[in-house]
Amino acid sequence: MTKGVIASLGLFLTFLLWYVVNMEERLDFLKYFTPFKYFDAANLMADHALDPVFVVLSVVIIALAVFATYRFYAARDLTV
């Protein structure tokens, strides 16, 4: 599998998880594993605010991804 296929599959699986969480309230704890629940349009329109937990979680995920990217590419031998 190529990296693009894996990324697309991951995006599709998080979308399916969002769909399942919306259908079944007992699975509400899974909302932290799908980015589609982080900034839900219905909640945004009703509350006129973002959920601080999801904002902090997004910032942490982005910071970890940037750190991992720089760490990964610093270890590679990219001679041009």
C-alpha positions in Angstrom: 0.0 0.0 0.0 1.2 3.5 -0.8 1.2 6.3 1.8 -1.6 8.1 0.0 -3.9 5.0 0.2 -3.1 4.6 3.9 -3.9 8.3 4.5 -7.1 8.0 2.6 -8.1 4.9 4.5 -7.4 6.6 7.8 -9.5 9.6 6.8 -12.3 7.3 5.8 -12.2 5.3 9.0 -12.3 8.5 11.1 -15.4 9.6 9.1 -17.0 6.2 9.8 -16.2 6.6 13.5 -17.9 10.0 13.4 -20.9 8.5 11.8 -21.2 5.7 14.4 -20.7 8.2 17.3 -23.5 10.3 15.9 -25.8 7.3 15.8 -25.1 5.8 19.1 -24.8 8.0 22.3 -23.3 5.2 24.3 -20.2 5.5 22.1 -19.8 9.2 22.9 -16.4 8.7 24.4 -15.0 7.9 20.9 -15.6 11.5 19.8 -12.0 12.3 20.8 -10.7 9.9 18.1 -12.4 11.6 15.1 -11.5 15.1 14.0 -15.0 15.4 12.5 -16.4 15.8 16.0 -13.9 18.5 17.0 -15.6 21.4 15.3 -19.2 20.3 14.9 -21.2 22.8 12.9 -24.4 22.2 14.9 -22.7 22.9 18.2 -20.8 25.9 16.8 -24.0 27.5 15.5 -25.9 26.8 18.8 -23.2 27.8 21.3 -21.4 30.4 19.2 -18.1 29.0 20.6 -15.6 26.3 20.1 -15.2 23.6 22.7 -12.0 24.4 24.5 -11.1 20.7 25.0 -11.1 20.1 21.2 -9.1 23.3 20.6 -6.4 22.3 23.0 -6.4 18.7 21.6 -6.0 20.1 18.1 -3.1 22.3 19.1 -1.4 19.4 20.8 -1.9 17.0 17.9 -0.6 19.7 15.4 2.5 20.4 17.7 3.3 16.7 17.9 2.9 16.2 14.2 5.2 19.1 13.4 7.8 17.9 15.9 7.6 14.3 14.5 8.0 15.7 11.0 11.1 17.7 11.8 12.5 14.7 13.7 11.8 12.3 10.9 13.2 14.4 8.1 16.3 15.4 10.1 17.2 11.7 10.3 16.9 11.2 6.6 19.8 11.7 4.1 18.3 14.1 1.6 21.2 15.1 -0.6 20.3 17.1 -3.6 
